[in-house]
Amino acid sequence: MPKQTTKYLRRLLSLMVICAVVTTLLPASSIHSNETIDVFVPQQTNDTTVKKKAKKQPSPNRSGKQNENRKKNQPPKRAVKVSWVKLQQQYPGAFMMSGSRSQKKVALTFDDVPDPRYTPAVLDILAKHHIRATFFVVGDRASKHPALVRRIKNEGHIIGNHSYNHAIFSKLTNAQFQKQILQTNRVIKNISGLSPRLIRPPYGDLLPQQVVWGKQNGYTIVNWDVDSEDWKKNPSSDVVMSNINRTLQPGSIILQHAGGGVGQSLSGTIEALPILIEELQEKGYELVTLPELLGKRAYR
């Protein structure tokens, strides 16, 4: 065999040995020609996806609008009560606690009527002394005792509106408050033909916006500056008199009751009334109705 051929055969044999060794060492999976290989390709971000995701993230401006919308859907916070003195300053002529201090005139007012237990006795005393007063009528009671309402009118007294069922005005919505006034006026008008302009809130409690509504609709809110406190712990006539004299002055509006609640006694008021009338007259006071004291119209 030629020398050159032998050299070629040796090289070929070496290559075959190397191939055999490589084949033995490599894993079979790496040489299957038909196997697919998973390649990680970085996913490109879709612009529309980004925009959608961005919408889900609340921006400061959008968050503010959402908060505003939540506040609109929530019930409004209750208005802060204002003192009677401030109400009188802010709404002169629409909210009143007293009349002029320049003349010795006072007004007797009686709340929570009609009440068959006490209203007739109060009317009898006033008639005996020829005194005219102002009575604030509760609509529900008027419906039950219309004859007493007519008697109040027929004997020359003034009728005012004291709500339909003695509701606390500051706890009512505007619609509920207005219904209390309008419904009571309808009851009074059906009984007496009168539609009162004077309103006394139960407990003297109401909100500024209710005064505004009253003013806009031709009403006058009338509270008081002298409280007999005859509603408190069934006082004696002496206690009633003492309470009245404590703050009495020219132009005063005196709060008393001619109607009471369950278990309440107004015997102190009944006993004190003739004494009060006589003492006021001895001191030179003229006893008048609220329209006379305030210069306001009583009815529509």
C-alpha positions, 0 to 999 in steps of 0.5 A: 500500500502506498505511503500516502494512502496509509496516511489518509486512512489513519486520518479517516480512522481518527475522525471516526473515533472522534465522532463516536466519542462525541455521539456517546457524550451528547444527550439524545434530546439535543440531536432530534431534528424534529424537536421544537425549542422554546425560545423566550422572546420579550413581549412587546407592550401593546399601547392600547393595553397600557391606555386601558390599564392607565384608566384603571389607575385613579389620577389625582383629578379623577379621584377628586371628582369621585369624592365630589360625587360621593359627597353629592350622593350622601345626605347633607350635613345638618345645619348648625343651630344658631342662637335666637339672638343671632336669628333675630339679628339676621332676620329682623321681623321674620324671627322675633322674641320680643316687642319694643322695649319703649312701651310697657306692653307685654303679650301672654301666649299659650302653647299646645292647645287645645286641651280639654283639661286646661284650655277652658280654664285658661279661657275662663280666667282671661274672659273674667279679666277681659284680657286677649291673648295668643294661643298656638294651636297643634294641628292634631289636637285641633282636629280632635277638639275643634269646638275649643279652637272655635271658642278661642277665636270667638272670644277674641284671641289670636290663633297661631301655628304650633306644628301638626304633632309637636315635631322638633323642626330642626330634625326635619327635612325642608319638605317635612317642616313645610308639611307641618306648617301647611297641614296645621294651617289647613286644619285651623282654616277648616275649623275657624276660617283663619289661616295663621301667619304666626308660627311658634316652633315646638321647644322654640327649636328651628333652623335658619333656612326654616326662618328664611322659608317662613319669611319668603312665604309671609310667616313670622316666627315668634319665640319668647323672652320670658319662660314661665317654665310651667312645663317643667316638673309641674311647678306650683303657682309661686314657682311660675310667678317667680320664673316670669318675674325673673326676666320680665320687662317692657315688650316681653313675650311670656310663654305659658301652656294651656295644654299638656302632655301625659302626666303633666299638670298645669294647675300651677299655671291656672292658679298663677294666671289671675295673680299674674294679670293683676300684678302686671296691671298694677305695675302699669303693663298693658296686656296685648296680643302678639299682632298688637305687640309686634305690629304683625298681621295675624292671618292671611 
